[in-house]
């Protein structure tokens, strides 16, 4: 290792927030480091981003480093780890390594959204495989999580070895493998681990996660005991749970219906790689109404309150061939992602109004997280014996709790890192040595851009105060020709005196022009601005809010 060569870690997403995970590892002198990227995820917009479809990490840092980026490795196929890949890869055009399941989902999503995303060539990479790119040697290590084929990464460099855990947990009886490979992690610990970059999602929760087997048995009992239909909503990527529910339904003499396009895509990919062997075919929506209520189970999307998902539509009784009846059961085999609580509650209320019985993880063991609790984190420390632990994948509260746990567990160095921090791992003191450009960009329809480029700020204003467009025509003498055209969108119909709001704004536009001496009306831009200001002022006087106003003044 040359004296000036450094090993650095740079997260551009997922450290200081839940979701949008993207990590860079760099090796070499600062002027021309070589990089690898681990994961390339999205997060989902809230109501503060009207119209936005996805939120992606800002990778402008890589604009100058593109020639030095050697590879992208995807740890698993959850959207917060791979969802931005198809949109960001064309600007990078480097080799991508991922599992067969991840590659299959990427291709299925491309076929589904072919108008907006292109093809990403993927080289197969799974637990146990090794690849060499630049100064990095990367080994996949099997872990258990709530999706097929997840893996941690052992990243070997001349400056030391780093384990990037990705998402993981310890479950000795999962419904779908693999097991977290304790033996291999212990061997890696024996080899020597400089740094452990570790999942913090459940760092606030004590103990050990329940097993997926316990969840399976609970769901099986609910299905067996139910007198009517049973519908189970879960994350579409949780193939193990989908398989468990299908097997329980078959054992109880029930048929299974899948609802939701993302769920069907995942199951198709799982079938292609042999993960659904032995599970009998699912019924169609057209068959649903002909099957007795006590002979059917529905597995469907919508556990997070998504307005267009199958469960939301059923809560509003908007599906043509499928409906619930009083006495049916809906099981939320999931936990609300922070921020989704209101939307989920609205769906529950709609179902309760139909007489449907709701079961969540507060009433029964119907869900378990795919992330390690505190005792599991401590076991990972014991297996790998790292010199450094870097908490990742979490908001500030999760990262801080993880940092405190690692320090209490005897880890000597636990640096504080957030998105954009360039953390030097070796040689010399472990510290943040710089900050890289970082942030968020937005996918809106077929376009991607930053907050201003996508017009999100103006759109937010529109959602609060509406818009008024007015067109005024002036003749050769700069007198008003006819009546101005005025259209308002999103404003109250009447003002505080019962007059039509558009009439009030119309009068304001006329008065603004008539108050300008004819000789000064030659300045069309000034007239337009006067009209705009007058309409905003009139609206504010009667309504208390200032709408966005677009004024056109045309001379004929």
C-alpha positions in Angstrom: 0.0 0.0 0.0 1.5 3.3 -1.0 1.8 5.9 1.7 -0.9 8.2 0.2 -3.4 5.4 -0.5 -6.5 5.6 1.6 -9.6 3.5 2.1 -12.7 5.6 2.5 -16.4 5.1 2.9 -18.9 7.6 1.4 -22.7 7.1 1.8 -24.9 9.1 -0.6 -28.1 7.7 0.8 -29.5 5.6 3.7 -27.3 7.0 6.5 -29.5 9.5 8.4 -32.7 8.2 6.8 -34.7 5.0 6.2 -34.4 4.0 2.5 -32.5 5.2 -0.5 -29.4 3.2 0.4 -26.3 3.9 -1.7 -22.8 3.4 -0.4 -19.4 4.1 -2.1 -16.1 2.6 -1.1 -13.0 4.2 -2.4 -9.3 3.2 -2.4 -6.3 5.1 -3.5 -4.9 8.7 -3.3 -7.6 11.4 -3.2 -6.8 12.7 -6.7 -7.7 9.4 -8.4 -9.4 7.0 -6.1 -11.1 3.9 -7.5 -14.6 3.3 -6.3 -17.3 0.6 -6.0 -21.0 1.3 -5.3 -23.0 -1.0 -3.0 -26.7 -0.7 -3.6 -28.7 2.0 -5.4 -32.1 2.4 -3.8 -35.0 4.7 -3.7 -37.3 6.2 -1.1 -41.0 7.1 -1.6 -42.5 10.6 -1.6 -44.8 11.8 1.0 -47.6 14.4 0.6 -45.0 17.2 0.7 -43.9 16.1 -2.8 -47.1 16.2 -4.9 -46.9 14.3 -8.1 -43.5 12.9 -7.5 -43.3 9.1 -8.1 -39.9 8.3 -6.6 -37.1 9.9 -4.7 -33.6 8.9 -5.8 -30.1 9.7 -4.4 -28.2 12.5 -6.1 -25.1 11.0 -7.6 -23.5 14.2 -9.0 -20.4 13.4 -7.0 -19.8 10.6 -9.5 -20.0 13.0 -12.5 -16.3 13.6 -12.1 -15.5 10.1 -10.8 -17.4 8.1 -13.4 -14.2 6.8 -15.0 -13.0 5.6 -11.6 -16.2 3.7 -10.7 -15.5 0.1 -11.3 -18.7 -1.8 -10.4 -22.1 -1.7 -8.7 -23.0 -4.6 -6.4 -26.6 -5.0 -5.3 -27.1 -6.8 -1.9 -30.8 -7.6 -2.5 -33.9 -6.6 -4.4 -35.8 -4.4 -2.0 -36.7 -1.1 -3.6 -34.7 0.9 -1.0 -31.6 -1.0 -2.2 -32.0 -1.5 -5.9 -35.0 0.7 -7.0 -32.9 3.6 -8.5 -30.6 1.3 -10.5 -32.5 1.4 -13.8 -32.9 5.2 -13.7 -29.3 6.0 -12.6 -27.3 3.3 -14.4 -27.4 4.8 -17.9 -25.4 7.8 -16.6 -22.8 5.4 -15.1 -22.6 2.5 -17.5 -20.4 0.2 -15.3 -20.7 -3.5 -14.6 -23.6 -4.5 -12.2 -23.4 -7.6 -10.0 -26.6 -9.1 -8.5 -28.4 -12.3 -7.6 -30.6 -14.2 -10.1 -33.7 -13.1 -8.1 -32.6 -9.4 -8.2 -31.8 -9.6 -11.9 -35.2 -11.2 -12.6 -37.1 -8.6 -10.7 -35.2 -5.8 -12.5 -36.1 -7.4 -15.8 -39.7 -7.9 -14.8 -40.0 -4.2 -13.7 -38.4 -3.1 -17.0 -41.0 -5.1 -18.9 -43.8 -3.5 -16.8 -42.4 0.1 -17.1 -40.8 -0.2 -20.5 -41.8 3.3 -21.4 -39.6 4.8 -18.7 -36.7 2.6 -17.9 -34.0 0.9 -20.0 -32.2 -2.4 -19.8 -29.5 -2.9 -17.2 -27.0 -5.7 -18.0 -26.4 -7.7 -14.8 -23.6 -10.2 -14.1 -24.9 -13.1 -11.8 -23.4 -12.8 -8.3 -24.5 -14.7 -5.2 -23.4 -15.7 -1.7 -20.2 -17.6 -1.9 -19.1 -16.0 -5.2 -16.0 -13.7 -5.4 -15.3 -10.9 -7.9 -12.2 -8.7 -8.4 -12.6 -5.1 -9.6 -9.8 -2.7 -9.4 -8.2 -2.9 -5.9 -11.3 -4.5 -4.5 -12.0 -8.2 -4.0 -15.7 -8.8 -3.0 -17.2 -11.9 -1.6 -20.9 -12.5 -1.1 -21.9 -13.9 2.3 -25.3 -15.5 2.9 -27.7 -13.8 5.3 -31.4 -14.1 6.1 -33.8 -11.3 5.3 -37.4 -10.9 4.2 -36.6 -11.5 0.5 -34.9 -14.2 -1.5 -31.1 -14.3 -2.0 -29.9 -11.4 0.2 -26.2 -11.2 1.0 -23.6 -9.3 3.0 -20.4 -8.4 1.3 -16.8 -9.0 2.5 -14.8 -6.2 0.7 -11.1 -6.9 0.8 -8.6 -4.1 0.0 -4.9 -3.5 0.5 -5.8 -1.3 3.5 -8.0 -3.8 5.3 -11.2 -5.8 5.1 -14.7 -4.3 5.4 -18.0 -6.2 5.9 -21.0 -4.4 4.5 -23.9 -6.3 6.1 -26.8 -5.0 4.0 -30.1 -5.9 5.5 -30.0 -9.1 7.6 -31.2 -10.8 10.8 -30.6 -14.1 12.6 -33.5 -16.6 12.1 -32.7 -20.3 12.6 -36.1 -21.4 11.2 -36.9 -19.1 8.3 -39.7 -19.9 5.8 -37.3 -19.3 3.0 -33.5 -19.5 3.2 -30.7 -18.9 3.4 -29.6 -18.9 7.0 -27.3 -16.2 8.1 -23.9 -17.9 7.7 -22.4 -17.7 11.2 -19.6 -20.1 10.3 -18.4 -17.9 7.4 -18.7 -14.7 9.5 -16.6 -16.3 12.2 -14.0 -17.3 9.6 -14.0 -13.7 8.2 -13.5 -12.5 11.8 -10.5 -14.8 12.1 -9.1 -13.4 8.8 -9.4 -9.9 10.2 -12.1 -7.2 9.8 -11.1 -3.6 9.9 -14.7 -2.2 9.7 -18.2 -3.5 10.0 -20.8 -1.3 8.2 -23.9 -2.6 9.9 -27.7 -2.3 9.6 -29.2 -0.1 12.3 -33.0 -0.3 11.5 -33.9 -2.2 14.7 -31.1 -0.9 17.0 -33.7 0.5 19.3 -35.3 -2.9 19.9 -34.0 -5.2 22.6 -33.7 -9.0 22.4 -33.9 -11.2 19.3 -36.4 -11.1 16.5 -39.0 -13.8 16.5 -38.6 -16.5 13.9 -40.5 -16.5 10.6 -41.6 -20.1 11.6 -43.6 -18.6 14.5 -45.3 -16.1 12.1 -46.1 -19.0 9.7 -47.8 -21.0 12.5 -49.8 -18.0 13.6 -51.0 -17.3 10.1 -51.8 -21.0 9.5 -54.0 -21.0 12.7 -55.9 -17.8 11.6 -56.6 -19.5 8.2 -57.7 -22.8 9.7 -60.0 -21.1 12.3 -61.6 -18.5 10.0 -65.2 -19.0 9.0 -65.2 -16.6 6.1 -62.6 -15.3 3.6 -59.1 -14.5 4.8 -57.1 -11.8 3.1 -53.4 -11.3 4.0 -51.5 -8.2 2.9 -47.7 -8.1 3.1 -44.7 -6.8 1.3 -44.8 -8.2 -2.2 -41.1 -9.1 -2.0 -41.6 -11.4 1.0 -41.7 -14.6 -1.0 -41.2 -16.8 2.0 -44.3 -15.5 3.6 -46.3 -15.7 0.4 -45.3 -19.3 0.1 -46.2 -20.0 3.7 -49.7 -18.6 3.3 -50.2 -20.5 0.1 -49.2 -23.8 1.8 -51.4 -23.0 4.8 -54.3 -22.3 2.5 -53.9 -25.6 0.6 -53.7 -27.5 3.9 -57.0 -25.9 5.0 -58.7 -26.8 1.7 -58.7 -23.2 0.4 -57.8 -21.7 -3.0 -55.5 -18.7 -3.2 -56.0 -15.5 -5.2 -53.1 -13.0 -5.8 -54.0 -9.4 -6.2 -51.6 -6.6 -7.2 -49.2 -6.3 -10.1 -46.0 -6.1 -8.1 -47.0 -9.2 -6.1 -47.6 -11.1 -9.3 -44.3 -10.0 -10.8 -42.4 -11.2 -7.7 -44.1 -14.6 -7.7 -43.4 -15.0 -11.4 -39.7 -14.4 -10.9 -39.7 -16.7 -7.8 -41.3 -19.4 -9.9 -38.7 -19.0 -12.7 -35.9 -19.6 -10.2 -37.6 -22.5 -8.4 -38.7 -20.8 -5.2 -42.4 -21.7 -5.6 -42.0 -25.5 -6.4 -44.8 -27.5 -4.9 -47.2 -24.5 -4.6 -50.3 -25.2 -6.7 -51.5 -22.6 -9.3 -53.4 -19.6 -8.0 -57.0 -18.8 -9.1 -58.0 -15.9 -11.3 -60.1 -12.9 -10.2 -63.0 -14.2 -12.4 -63.1 -17.4 -10.4 -63.2 -15.7 -7.0 -67.0 -15.0 -6.9 -67.8 -18.7 -7.5 -65.8 -20.1 -4.6 -67.4 -20.4 -1.1 -66.2 -17.8 1.4 -64.6 -20.4 3.6 -62.6 -21.9 0.7 -60.5 -18.9 -0.4 -57.5 -16.9 0.8 -56.4 -13.6 -0.8 -52.8 -12.4 -0.8 -52.7 -8.8 -1.8 -50.7 -5.6 -2.0 -51.4 -2.4 0.0 -50.0 -3.0 3.4 -48.6 0.5 3.5 -51.8 2.3 2.6 -50.9 2.8 -1.1 -54.0 4.5 -2.5 -53.9 2.6 -5.8 -53.0 -0.8 -4.4 -55.5 -3.7 -4.3 -56.3 -3.4 -0.6 -57.2 0.3 -0.8 -59.5 -0.4 -3.7 -61.2 -3.2 -1.8 -61.6 -0.9 1.2 -63.5 1.5 -1.1 -65.4 -1.4 -2.8 -63.9 -0.4 -6.2 -62.9 -3.8 -7.7 -65.1 -5.4 -10.3 -64.7 -9.1 -9.5 -63.5 -9.1 -5.9 -65.2 -7.8 -2.7 -65.2 -8.5 1.0 -68.3 -9.2 3.1 -69.1 -8.8 6.8 -67.2 -11.4 8.8 -64.2 -11.7 6.5 -60.8 -11.2 8.0 -58.0 -9.0 6.7 -54.5 -9.6 8.2 -51.9 -6.9 8.1 -48.8 -9.1 7.9 -46.5 -6.1 8.0 -45.5 -3.1 10.1 -46.3 0.5 9.1 -43.4 2.3 7.6 -43.1 5.7 9.5 -45.3 8.3 7.7 -47.8 5.8 6.3 -49.9 5.4 9.5 -52.8 7.8 8.4 -53.2 6.1 5.0 -53.2 2.7 6.6 -55.8 3.8 9.1 -58.1 5.1 6.4 -58.0 1.7 4.7 -58.8 0.0 8.0 -61.7 2.3 8.6 -63.1 1.5 5.2 -62.8 -2.3 5.8 -64.4 -2.0 9.3 -67.3 -0.1 7.8 -67.9 -3.2 5.6 -67.9 -5.5 8.7 -64.4 -6.9 8.0 -62.4 -8.0 11.0 -58.8 -6.6 11.1 -55.8 -8.4 12.6 -52.5 -6.7 13.0 -49.2 -7.6 14.8 -50.6 -6.0 18.0 -53.3 -8.7 18.1 -51.3 -11.7 16.9 -47.8 -12.7 15.7 -48.5 -12.0 12.0 -45.3 -10.2 11.1 -41.6 -10.1 12.1 -39.0 -7.6 10.9 -36.2 -8.6 8.6 -33.6 -6.5 10.6 -31.5 -7.4 13.6 -32.4 -6.4 17.1 -29.8 -5.4 19.7 -28.8 -9.0 20.7 -28.4 -10.0 17.1 -26.1 -6.9 16.5 -24.0 -8.0 19.4 -23.6 -11.5 18.0 -22.4 -10.0 14.7 -19.8 -8.1 16.6 -18.7 -11.3 18.4 -18.5 -13.3 15.1 -16.6 -10.7 13.1 -14.6 -8.8 15.9 -14.2 -5.6 13.9 -11.9 -2.8 15.0 -14.5 -0.2 13.7 -18.3 -0.3 13.6 -20.1 2.2 11.4 -23.8 2.3 11.9 -25.7 2.6 8.6 -29.3 2.1 7.3 -31.3 4.3 9.7 -32.5 7.7 10.9 -30.5 9.6 13.5 -32.2 7.9 16.4 -31.4 4.4 15.0 -27.8 5.4 14.2 -27.2 6.9 17.7 -28.7 3.9 19.5 -26.5 1.6 17.4 -23.4 3.7 18.1 -24.1 3.5 21.9 -24.7 -0.3 21.7 -21.4 -0.8 19.8 -19.4 1.3 22.3 -21.1 -0.6 25.3 -20.1 -3.8 23.6 -16.4 -2.9 23.6 -15.9 -1.7 20.0 -13.1 0.9 20.2 -14.0 3.1 17.2 -17.6 4.0 16.3 -17.5 7.1 14.1 -20.5 9.3 13.5 -21.3 9.3 9.8 -24.1 10.8 7.8 -24.9 11.1 4.0 -22.2 12.9 2.2 -19.5 12.3 4.8 -16.2 11.0 3.4 -15.0 8.7 6.2 -11.4 7.6 6.2 -11.1 4.0 7.5 -7.3 3.6 6.9 -4.5 4.4 7.3 -4.3 6.7 10.3 -7.1 8.1 12.4 -10.6 7.1 11.5 -12.3 10.4 10.8 -14.5 12.3 8.4 -12.1 14.0 6.0 -14.5 15.8 3.7 -18.0 16.1 2.4 -19.2 15.1 -1.1 -22.2 16.7 -2.9 -25.3 14.7 -2.0 -29.0 15.0 -1.8 -32.1 14.0 -3.6 -33.4 14.0 -7.1 -37.0 13.2 -8.2 -38.6 10.9 -10.7 -41.8 12.5 -12.0 -43.4 10.6 -14.8 -40.7 9.9 -17.4 -38.4 12.7 -16.2 -35.8 13.0 -13.5 -34.5 16.2 -12.0 -33.9 18.2 -8.9 -36.5 20.1 -6.8 -36.5 23.2 -9.0 -36.0 21.5 -12.3 -39.1 19.4 -11.7 -41.2 22.4 -10.6 -42.0 20.8 -7.3 -41.8 24.1 -5.3 -44.4 25.7 -7.6 -46.5 22.6 -7.5 -46.6 22.7 -3.8 -47.7 26.4 -3.9 -50.4 25.4 -6.3 -51.7 22.8 -3.9 -52.1 25.5 -1.2 -53.2 28.6 -3.1 -54.3 27.6 -6.6 -53.7 29.5 -9.8 -55.2 32.4 -11.8 -54.5 33.1 -15.4 -55.6 36.3 -17.0 -55.3 37.6 -20.6 -55.8 41.3 -21.4 -55.8 42.7 -25.0 -54.8 46.4 -25.6 -55.6 48.2 -28.9 -53.3 50.6 -30.7 -54.2 53.4 -28.2 -53.4 51.1 -25.3 -57.1 50.9 -24.3 -58.6 47.5 -23.2 -60.3 45.6 -26.0 -63.3 43.7 -24.8 -63.3 41.9 -21.5 -60.1 40.2 -20.2 -60.2 36.4 -20.1 -59.7 35.1 -16.6 -59.6 31.5 -15.3 -59.0 30.5 -11.7 -58.2 26.9 -10.6 -58.2 25.9 -6.9 -59.7 29.1 -5.5 -62.9 29.5 -3.6 -66.0 30.1 -5.8 -67.2 33.0 -3.7 -65.6 35.8 -1.7 -66.5 36.8 1.9 -69.4 39.0 0.6 -71.0 36.3 -1.6 -69.6 37.7 -4.8 -68.0 35.3 -7.3 -64.3 35.3 -6.7 -63.5 35.5 -10.4 -65.6 38.6 -10.7 -63.7 40.2 -7.9 -60.4 39.3 -9.5 -61.7 40.5 -12.9 -62.5 43.9 -11.5 -59.0 44.1 -9.9 -57.4 43.4 -13.2 -59.4 46.1 -15.0 -58.8 48.6 -12.2 -55.0 48.0 -12.3 -54.8 48.8 -16.0 -57.1 51.8 -15.9 -55.0 53.3 -13.0 -52.0 53.3 -15.3 -51.7 56.5 -17.6 -52.2 55.5 -21.2 -48.7 56.7 -22.1 -47.1 54.4 -19.6 -49.0 51.4 -20.8 -46.5 51.0 -23.6 -44.4 49.2 -21.1 -46.2 45.8 -21.5 -44.0 44.1 -18.9 -44.9 46.7 -16.3 -48.6 46.4 -17.1 -48.5 42.6 -16.8 -46.8 42.9 -13.4 -49.4 45.5 -12.2 -52.2 43.1 -13.2 -50.5 40.2 -11.5 -50.0 42.1 -8.3 -53.5 43.5 -8.3 -55.1 40.1 -8.6 -52.9 38.7 -5.8 -53.8 41.6 -3.6 -57.5 41.3 -4.3 -57.5 37.6 -3.5 -55.5 38.2 -0.3 -58.0 40.9 0.8 -61.0 38.7 0.4 -59.6 35.2 0.9 -56.5 35.7 3.0 -54.3 33.9 0.6 -52.2 34.9 -2.5 -52.7 32.6 -5.4 -50.1 32.0 -8.2 -51.0 34.4 -11.0 -50.0 34.4 -14.6 -50.9 37.6 -16.5 -50.7 38.0 -20.3 -51.0 41.5 -21.9 -51.2 41.6 -25.7 -51.2 44.7 -27.9 -53.0 44.4 -31.3 
